[in-house]
Amino acid sequence: MKARVKIKKYIFSFEGGGFNFVFAKTKRSAYTKAVKEWEDGDKLVVRKDSIVLCTEEIERSAMSLFY
């Protein structure tokens, strides 16, 4: 029986600032999905080195920028 890979939440940054989230099974697929999702944004270039698994603490810290 094949093991199931869970979908996880990743956070990433854009060149020049800003961040967003993406859901994917692996870090590699998270990057691919993020690039595809933001390919139309001329100024929104995904930084490959910024993609990390998003923990509750990381998300809370990132979202605190809005309050």
Secondary structure, DSSP 4 states (H G I P E B T S, - for coil): -PPPPPPEEEEEEBTTS-EEEEEESSHHHHHHHHHHHTTT-TT--B-GGG-EE--HHHHHHHHGGG-
